[in-house]
């Protein structure tokens, strides 16, 4: 037996007991003829005391950080108790120890505040995983997984695994492809989601399906993206949109209660896609703070200021309590919006001083009465700072949306301990791609139009006005889930494929199995997929999903530990016909 207890288990009630522990040497502290060692395992830390006799053995055979150690000894009351440690009331007087395995000196400190950079820690991820910060993240991930499964199991959902080697289908992100040795010149694709399979499971009669599943997308990466990621994937039959929203709102509330102890009593707010774009500038609004967008075209144009007069959109926000911003701070904000990512040419401000006076960067063009009108329209109060952008509509709306979030960060309004979920609904079904000169699906080709818009599928001139029977679950400015009521009628699905530019032959070649299935009694159905990694990161108060994944890729999509992707040898290429 390597241990009788874990390193996080012993308490004052164990004093006097003879125990055996095994773990890793975290720290070594020598005090003359005695030594203290912190022994760590997954469960915690226990302080070891080596008396003069045992210390002499240590001197002869020194230990190092991260040595794997087994000790035997007696549990004693600790003289200098550590209230910050669950085991802080006790220590072990070591009577015997065995080095189970030595360790090289780690390339970085195994501490929450480590001295290791991202790339170094990713290269030695197995060491990084020993840090308490990462351990807590993975423990939280497990709790979210357990809470999800418990909820869905209690609501008659059945977990069904779907294939990882499938057929490449159009739409969405680029596929990762896998060459076939047995069918040379042909390729499997790794699934971007189990979308088609879960719909086929509805055809098969498995009316409540779920899967916590790996998905793969070959797309550009950022903090909240990985080439392989995990979804909570769900589908239900004989449901409408309200049934889906009710079920998964309750599941989200259950996860928060189980994992964070947060009781979300209120119903999640709902807003249309159009309202979200108008008020917040994006379809995943952060509603932890207000600072809504104000379109100023009607009251600000025609005053001889070309920047505004020539712009498609003039739009502003009122930042609370920022009227004392210095010229340096305002110049920094101006440079911030001029970055290539946003592409603005400049920033206009209106200061609402606490004494009621108004100062603007465009006083030359706008008198005090006009500035007061702008301030009133923006619902600005004394002490506020109005920030205004102008330019081409889509670019400017995106920029003001990002500026709103930046001001939220600067003002401390985006508290990671505060959670504000909402539903965004009624997205467009189509958008027009100017490069490809065709309509593409805003969600995916299997999303149903709103029932009242189904007849518009026969009229291309109305495509841009058709609303999808789709919905996103948004949390703190991040989309954590999206879904829709699906098309379950073969004729309507064929119309959708036609609208997206597929010929009948192409639709059959790519999706013939689905169209065939729709001929055999397909029930009405719909579902949702939640980004499991993103949800875990938000619950853990982080912007990045990487530290909530055991073995992630870096921002370039590389596995620094395995050094992958990598070339394959000539023999493998020949076998695969490459």
matplotlib code that plots the C-alpha trace (Angstrom):
import matplotlib.pyplot as plt

x = [0.0, 1.6, -0.7, -3.3, -4.5, -4.2, -2.2, -5.4, -7.2, -5.6, -7.1, -6.7, -8.9, -6.1, -3.5, -1.7, -2.4, 0.3, -0.1, 1.5, 1.5, 2.7, 3.1, 5.4, 7.9, 6.6, 9.0, 11.9, 12.7, 15.8, 16.1, 19.5, 19.2, 15.5, 13.7, 10.1, 8.8, 5.4, 4.2, 1.6, -0.8, -4.1, -6.0, -3.8, -0.7, 0.6, 3.6, 6.2, 8.6, 12.0, 13.6, 17.4, 17.7, 15.7, 17.3, 20.7, 19.4, 18.2, 21.6, 23.2, 20.6, 19.2, 15.7, 14.7, 11.5, 9.0, 10.7, 8.0, 8.1, 6.5, 6.6, 5.5, 5.0, 2.7, 0.2, 1.1, -0.4, 1.3, 2.8, 2.6, -0.9, -1.7, -5.3, -5.1, -4.4, -7.1, -4.4, -2.9, -3.6, -1.4, 2.0, 3.6, 6.7, 8.4, 9.8, 10.6, 10.7, 11.3, 12.2, 9.8, 11.3, 13.7, 13.0, 15.0, 14.7, 11.5, 11.8, 9.4, 8.0, 5.0, 3.0, -0.1, 2.1, 4.6, 7.6, 6.9, 5.6, 2.7, 4.9, 7.1, 4.2, 2.5, 5.7, 5.7, 2.0, 2.2, 4.0, 1.7, -1.2, 0.3, -0.3, -3.3, -4.7, -5.0, -6.2, -9.1, -10.0, -10.2, -12.1, -14.6, -14.8, -15.7, -18.3, -20.0, -19.9, -21.4, -24.1, -25.0, -25.3, -27.3, -29.8, -30.3, -30.5, -33.3, -35.2, -35.1, -32.2, -30.1, -26.4, -25.5, -22.1, -21.8, -18.9, -15.6, -14.9, -17.5, -18.1, -17.0, -20.0, -20.2, -21.0, -19.5, -15.8, -13.1, -13.0, -10.0, -9.7, -8.2, -6.9, -8.1, -5.6, -8.2, -9.8, -6.9, -7.7, -10.7, -10.9, -12.9, -13.7, -13.7, -17.1, -17.6, -20.6, -22.9, -25.6, -26.7, -26.4, -28.5, -31.2, -31.1, -31.4, -34.7, -35.8, -35.0, -37.2, -34.6, -36.6, -34.2, -30.5, -27.4, -23.7, -20.7, -18.7, -15.5, -15.8, -13.2, -12.9, -10.0, -10.3, -8.3, -7.7, -8.1, -8.4, -11.8, -11.2, -9.3, -9.1, -10.7, -13.3, -16.2, -19.9, -22.9, -24.9, -28.7, -31.7, -35.4, -38.4, -42.0, -41.0, -41.3, -38.9, -40.5, -39.9, -36.2, -35.7, -37.4, -35.5, -32.0, -32.6, -33.4, -30.3, -28.2, -29.7, -29.1, -25.4, -25.0, -26.7, -24.7, -21.3, -21.3, -24.0, -25.8, -29.6, -30.9, -34.5, -35.4, -36.3, -33.5, -34.2, -35.0, -34.2, -34.4, -31.3, -32.3, -32.7, -29.3, -27.6, -29.3, -28.7, -25.4, -23.8, -23.4, -25.5, -24.0, -24.5, -23.0, -25.9, -23.9, -23.9, -26.0, -24.2, -26.4, -25.6, -27.4, -27.7, -27.1, -27.6, -30.8, -29.7, -26.0, -25.8, -26.0, -23.8, -20.9, -18.7, -17.7, -16.8, -20.4, -22.1, -20.4, -20.8, -23.3, -23.6, -22.9, -23.3, -22.3, -22.3, -22.3, -19.6, -20.7, -18.4, -15.7, -15.9, -12.6, -10.7, -7.5, -6.3, -3.8, -6.6, -8.7, -5.7, -5.2, -8.9, -8.6, -5.5, -7.4, -10.3, -7.8, -6.2, -6.4, -8.8, -11.4, -10.3, -11.8, -10.2, -10.8, -13.0, -15.2, -15.9, -18.4, -17.5, -20.4, -18.7, -20.2, -20.9, -23.1, -20.7, -20.1, -16.8, -16.3, -13.6, -15.9, -16.9, -16.1, -19.0, -21.6, -22.8, -23.7, -27.5, -26.7, -24.2, -26.9, -29.3, -26.8, -26.2, -30.0, -30.4, -27.5, -29.1, -25.8, -25.7, -23.3, -20.0, -20.4, -18.3, -20.0, -17.9, -18.9, -17.7, -18.7, -18.1, -19.4, -22.3, -21.1, -17.6, -18.7, -21.3, -18.7, -16.2, -18.6, -19.6, -16.0, -15.5, -18.5, -16.9, -13.5, -15.1, -17.0, -13.6, -12.0, -14.9, -14.9, -18.4, -17.6, -17.2, -16.4, -18.3, -21.5, -23.5, -26.1, -27.5, -30.0, -31.5, -31.0, -33.7, -35.0, -31.8, -31.7, -32.0, -29.7, -27.0, -25.7, -22.0, -20.7, -17.6, -19.5, -22.5, -25.0, -26.9, -25.4, -27.0, -26.4, -26.6, -26.6, -28.6, -30.9, -32.4, -36.1, -37.5, -40.0, -43.3, -44.8, -41.9, -41.9, -43.9, -41.2, -38.8, -40.5, -39.5, -35.7, -36.5, -37.6, -34.7, -32.9, -36.1, -36.7, -36.1, -34.7, -36.4, -33.1, -31.8, -28.5, -27.8, -25.5, -23.6, -21.6, -21.0, -20.1, -22.2, -22.2, -24.9, -26.8, -29.6, -32.7, -35.9, -34.8, -36.3, -38.0, -39.9, -38.0, -39.6, -38.6, -35.1, -34.7, -35.8, -33.2, -30.5, -31.6, -31.6, -28.0, -27.0, -26.9, -28.1, -30.4, -27.4, -25.1, -27.7, -28.2, -24.4, -23.8, -26.9, -28.8, -28.9, -30.7, -33.2, -33.8, -34.4, -37.0, -39.1, -39.6, -41.7, -39.5, -40.9, -40.7, -37.5, -34.9, -32.0, -29.0, -25.3, -23.5, -19.8, -18.6, -15.1, -16.4, -19.0, -16.3, -14.0, -16.8, -17.7, -14.0, -13.8, -11.5, -11.5, -9.5, -10.7, -7.1, -6.6, -9.8, -8.6, -6.1, -4.0, -4.8, -3.2, -1.5, -2.7, -1.1, -2.9, 0.2, 0.6, 3.8, 4.2, 3.9, 5.3, 2.2, 1.2, 4.3, 5.4, 4.8, 7.4, 7.6, 6.3, 3.1, 2.6, 3.0, 0.5, -2.0, -1.4, -0.2]
y = [0.0, 3.3, 5.4, 5.2, 8.8, 11.6, 14.8, 16.8, 14.5, 14.6, 16.8, 17.2, 14.2, 12.1, 13.2, 10.2, 7.9, 6.2, 6.9, 6.5, 9.3, 9.5, 12.5, 15.1, 17.3, 20.9, 22.8, 22.1, 24.3, 23.6, 25.1, 23.9, 20.3, 19.9, 20.1, 20.7, 19.5, 20.2, 17.0, 17.6, 15.3, 16.0, 16.4, 18.9, 19.6, 18.1, 19.4, 16.8, 17.2, 15.6, 15.5, 15.5, 11.7, 11.8, 15.0, 13.3, 10.8, 13.7, 15.3, 12.1, 11.6, 15.1, 15.4, 17.9, 19.6, 17.2, 14.1, 11.4, 10.4, 7.9, 8.6, 6.9, 8.6, 9.9, 12.7, 15.5, 18.8, 21.6, 24.4, 27.1, 26.4, 27.5, 28.7, 28.9, 25.2, 22.5, 20.4, 23.4, 22.1, 19.0, 17.8, 14.4, 13.5, 11.3, 8.0, 6.4, 7.6, 6.2, 8.0, 6.4, 8.4, 11.3, 14.4, 16.8, 20.5, 21.6, 24.3, 26.6, 26.8, 24.6, 27.5, 29.5, 32.5, 30.6, 32.1, 30.0, 31.6, 30.2, 28.4, 26.8, 25.7, 24.2, 22.3, 20.8, 20.7, 17.6, 19.7, 22.7, 20.4, 19.9, 23.6, 24.2, 26.8, 24.4, 21.6, 23.8, 24.5, 20.8, 20.1, 22.8, 21.3, 17.9, 19.4, 21.1, 17.8, 15.9, 18.5, 18.5, 14.7, 14.5, 17.1, 15.5, 12.0, 13.3, 14.6, 11.4, 12.3, 9.4, 9.8, 8.4, 8.5, 9.5, 8.8, 10.8, 9.7, 11.2, 12.8, 16.3, 18.6, 22.2, 25.3, 26.3, 26.3, 24.3, 20.6, 18.6, 15.7, 12.2, 10.3, 6.7, 4.0, 1.4, 3.9, 5.9, 9.3, 9.5, 11.3, 11.2, 14.5, 15.1, 16.4, 20.1, 19.0, 15.9, 18.0, 15.5, 12.5, 14.0, 14.8, 11.2, 10.0, 12.0, 10.3, 7.0, 7.9, 8.6, 11.7, 13.1, 12.8, 14.4, 14.0, 15.8, 15.5, 16.6, 18.8, 19.9, 23.1, 24.2, 28.0, 30.9, 30.7, 33.2, 32.9, 31.3, 28.9, 25.7, 23.4, 20.7, 21.7, 20.2, 20.7, 19.8, 18.7, 18.1, 17.4, 16.9, 15.7, 17.0, 20.4, 24.0, 26.8, 27.6, 23.9, 24.2, 27.5, 26.3, 23.0, 24.5, 27.6, 25.2, 23.2, 26.3, 27.3, 23.8, 24.0, 27.3, 26.1, 22.8, 24.2, 27.7, 27.7, 30.5, 30.3, 32.0, 32.6, 35.1, 34.1, 34.8, 38.0, 37.7, 40.1, 39.9, 39.9, 43.2, 44.8, 43.5, 44.9, 48.3, 48.7, 46.9, 46.6, 42.8, 39.7, 38.6, 41.6, 42.0, 43.2, 43.4, 47.2, 49.6, 52.1, 51.4, 52.7, 55.9, 56.5, 60.2, 60.7, 62.6, 65.2, 65.6, 65.9, 69.2, 71.2, 71.6, 68.9, 66.6, 63.6, 63.4, 64.7, 62.2, 59.2, 56.4, 56.0, 58.4, 56.6, 57.3, 56.0, 57.8, 56.5, 57.1, 59.3, 59.8, 63.6, 64.0, 62.0, 63.8, 64.7, 61.8, 59.3, 60.6, 60.4, 56.8, 56.0, 57.6, 55.5, 52.5, 52.9, 53.6, 50.2, 48.0, 45.7, 48.5, 50.8, 54.1, 57.4, 59.1, 59.7, 62.7, 63.4, 65.5, 66.1, 66.7, 68.4, 68.0, 71.7, 71.5, 72.9, 71.1, 70.8, 69.0, 68.2, 69.7, 72.9, 74.7, 73.0, 72.5, 75.2, 74.6, 74.1, 71.5, 69.7, 69.7, 68.1, 65.4, 64.8, 64.5, 62.1, 60.0, 60.1, 61.6, 63.1, 65.6, 63.7, 61.6, 61.4, 61.0, 59.1, 59.3, 57.3, 57.9, 56.0, 53.1, 51.5, 47.9, 48.9, 51.7, 49.6, 47.0, 49.6, 51.3, 47.9, 47.1, 50.6, 50.0, 46.8, 48.5, 51.3, 48.6, 47.0, 50.4, 51.3, 47.9, 47.1, 43.6, 41.8, 38.1, 37.1, 38.6, 36.4, 37.9, 35.3, 36.1, 34.6, 36.3, 35.2, 35.7, 35.8, 36.3, 32.9, 34.1, 36.6, 37.5, 36.7, 39.4, 37.3, 34.1, 36.0, 33.8, 33.5, 31.5, 30.2, 32.4, 29.3, 26.1, 24.7, 22.6, 25.6, 26.2, 29.6, 31.1, 29.4, 32.7, 33.1, 29.6, 30.8, 33.4, 30.6, 30.7, 34.3, 35.1, 38.8, 38.1, 35.9, 38.7, 39.4, 35.7, 35.1, 31.8, 29.8, 30.1, 31.2, 31.8, 31.6, 34.5, 34.9, 38.0, 39.0, 35.5, 33.1, 29.9, 28.1, 28.2, 26.1, 26.1, 24.3, 22.1, 21.6, 18.2, 18.3, 17.1, 19.7, 22.6, 21.2, 20.9, 24.6, 25.5, 23.7, 25.4, 28.9, 28.2, 27.5, 23.7, 21.9, 18.9, 16.6, 18.4, 18.2, 14.5, 13.9, 15.8, 15.2, 12.4, 10.2, 13.0, 13.7, 10.0, 9.8, 12.6, 10.3, 7.9, 9.8, 12.5, 14.2, 17.9, 18.5, 21.0, 21.4, 23.3, 23.0, 24.7, 25.4, 23.3, 24.8, 28.4, 27.7, 26.3, 29.3, 31.8, 29.9, 30.0, 33.7, 33.5, 34.8, 31.9, 28.3, 26.9, 26.5, 24.6, 21.9, 19.3, 19.3, 22.4, 23.8, 27.1, 30.2, 28.8, 25.5, 23.6, 21.1, 22.3, 19.2, 16.6, 19.0, 18.4, 18.7, 17.1, 15.5, 11.8, 9.5, 8.4, 4.9, 6.3, 8.8, 5.9, 3.7, 6.6, 7.4, 10.9]
z = [0.0, -1.1, 1.1, 3.8, 3.3, 0.7, 1.3, 1.7, 4.1, 7.5, 10.3, 14.1, 14.6, 13.2, 15.7, 17.1, 14.2, 12.2, 8.5, 5.1, 2.5, -1.1, -3.2, -4.8, -2.9, -3.3, -1.0, 1.3, 4.2, 6.3, 9.9, 11.3, 12.3, 11.3, 7.9, 6.8, 3.5, 1.9, 0.3, -2.5, -4.4, -6.3, -3.0, -1.1, 0.8, 4.1, 6.0, 6.9, 9.9, 9.7, 13.2, 13.8, 13.2, 9.9, 8.9, 8.9, 6.4, 4.2, 4.4, 3.1, 0.4, -0.5, -2.0, -4.7, -5.8, -7.5, -6.2, -5.7, -2.1, 0.2, 3.9, 7.1, 10.4, 13.1, 12.9, 15.3, 16.2, 14.3, 16.5, 13.8, 12.4, 8.9, 8.7, 4.9, 4.5, 5.2, 6.7, 8.5, 12.1, 11.7, 10.5, 10.1, 12.1, 9.6, 10.8, 7.4, 3.8, 0.4, -2.8, -5.3, -8.2, -8.5, -10.6, -12.7, -11.6, -13.3, -16.0, -14.1, -10.6, -9.9, -8.3, -9.1, -9.8, -11.8, -13.6, -16.7, -19.9, -21.9, -24.5, -21.9, -19.8, -22.9, -23.8, -20.3, -19.9, -17.6, -15.1, -15.6, -14.7, -11.3, -10.5, -8.2, -10.5, -13.4, -11.1, -9.9, -13.5, -14.4, -11.2, -12.2, -15.7, -14.3, -12.0, -15.0, -16.9, -14.0, -13.4, -17.1, -17.3, -14.0, -15.3, -18.7, -17.3, -15.0, -18.0, -20.0, -22.3, -23.6, -24.4, -27.9, -29.4, -33.1, -35.5, -35.7, -39.3, -41.5, -44.9, -45.7, -46.2, -47.3, -45.1, -41.8, -41.2, -43.0, -42.3, -41.0, -43.4, -42.9, -45.9, -46.3, -46.8, -48.0, -50.4, -51.7, -53.1, -50.8, -47.4, -44.2, -42.5, -38.7, -37.6, -37.0, -35.0, -34.8, -36.5, -39.1, -36.9, -34.1, -36.7, -37.9, -34.3, -34.2, -37.4, -35.6, -32.7, -30.0, -29.0, -26.4, -27.3, -25.8, -26.1, -24.5, -27.7, -29.4, -32.5, -35.0, -37.0, -39.1, -38.4, -37.2, -33.5, -30.6, -26.8, -26.9, -29.9, -30.3, -33.4, -31.3, -28.7, -26.7, -27.1, -24.9, -27.9, -27.5, -29.7, -28.9, -30.9, -30.8, -29.5, -30.5, -29.7, -26.3, -25.2, -26.1, -24.4, -21.2, -21.0, -21.5, -19.5, -16.6, -17.4, -17.2, -13.9, -12.6, -13.6, -11.8, -8.7, -8.6, -9.6, -8.2, -5.6, -7.5, -7.5, -10.7, -9.9, -12.7, -16.2, -18.7, -20.6, -24.3, -27.2, -30.9, -33.1, -34.5, -31.1, -29.9, -33.0, -32.6, -28.8, -28.4, -31.8, -31.7, -31.4, -28.1, -25.8, -22.4, -20.3, -17.0, -17.7, -19.7, -21.9, -24.9, -28.4, -29.6, -33.4, -33.9, -37.6, -37.4, -34.9, -35.6, -39.4, -41.4, -39.1, -41.5, -39.9, -42.9, -40.7, -39.6, -42.7, -45.0, -42.7, -43.2, -39.4, -36.5, -33.2, -29.6, -26.0, -22.7, -20.3, -16.7, -14.6, -17.2, -17.7, -15.9, -18.5, -19.4, -22.8, -22.6, -21.8, -24.6, -27.0, -25.9, -26.7, -30.1, -30.9, -29.6, -32.1, -34.9, -34.6, -37.7, -36.0, -35.8, -38.6, -37.3, -38.4, -35.1, -32.1, -31.1, -27.4, -25.5, -21.8, -19.4, -16.4, -13.0, -12.8, -15.9, -18.4, -21.7, -23.6, -26.9, -29.4, -32.1, -30.4, -33.6, -35.4, -32.6, -30.2, -26.6, -27.3, -29.9, -27.6, -24.9, -27.4, -28.2, -24.5, -23.8, -26.7, -25.3, -21.8, -20.5, -17.0, -15.5, -15.0, -18.1, -21.2, -24.6, -27.2, -30.9, -33.9, -37.5, -40.8, -42.9, -41.1, -40.4, -39.5, -37.3, -35.4, -34.8, -33.5, -31.2, -29.8, -29.0, -27.6, -25.3, -24.0, -23.5, -21.5, -19.5, -18.7, -17.8, -15.5, -13.8, -15.0, -16.3, -13.0, -13.7, -10.5, -11.9, -14.4, -16.8, -19.2, -22.0, -25.1, -28.5, -31.0, -34.6, -36.5, -40.2, -42.0, -44.9, -45.6, -49.0, -49.8, -52.2, -53.0, -53.9, -55.3, -53.5, -50.3, -47.4, -44.2, -41.2, -39.0, -41.0, -43.9, -41.6, -39.7, -40.3, -41.1, -38.7, -39.5, -40.8, -43.2, -44.8, -47.8, -48.5, -49.4, -52.9, -53.5, -53.7, -53.2, -49.7, -48.6, -46.8, -44.7, -43.6, -39.9, -38.7, -36.0, -34.2, -30.8, -29.0, -25.3, -24.3, -21.1, -20.2, -23.8, -24.9, -27.0, -25.0, -27.0, -30.2, -31.8, -33.9, -34.8, -37.7, -41.1, -41.0, -44.4, -47.5, -49.8, -47.5, -47.1, -50.9, -51.1, -48.6, -50.6, -53.7, -52.1, -51.0, -54.6, -54.6, -57.7, -57.1, -58.0, -55.5, -52.8, -53.3, -53.5, -50.2, -48.3, -50.0, -46.8, -45.0, -47.7, -47.9, -44.2, -44.4, -46.5, -43.6, -41.0, -39.6, -36.4, -35.7, -33.8, -32.7, -30.4, -29.1, -28.7, -25.8, -25.9, -23.0, -22.8, -23.0, -20.3, -18.0, -18.6, -17.8, -14.6, -13.7, -14.3, -17.4, -20.9, -22.3, -22.7, -22.8, -19.1, -18.9, -21.4, -20.1, -23.3, -25.4, -28.6, -28.6, -30.6, -33.7, -33.4, -32.4, -29.6, -28.1, -25.9, -28.8, -31.4, -33.6, -36.4, -37.9, -41.1, -41.7, -43.2, -46.8, -46.1, -44.5, -47.4, -49.9, -48.0, -48.1, -51.7, -50.9]

ax = plt.figure().add_subplot(projection="3d")
ax.plot(x, y, z, "-o")
ax.set_aspect("equal")
plt.show()
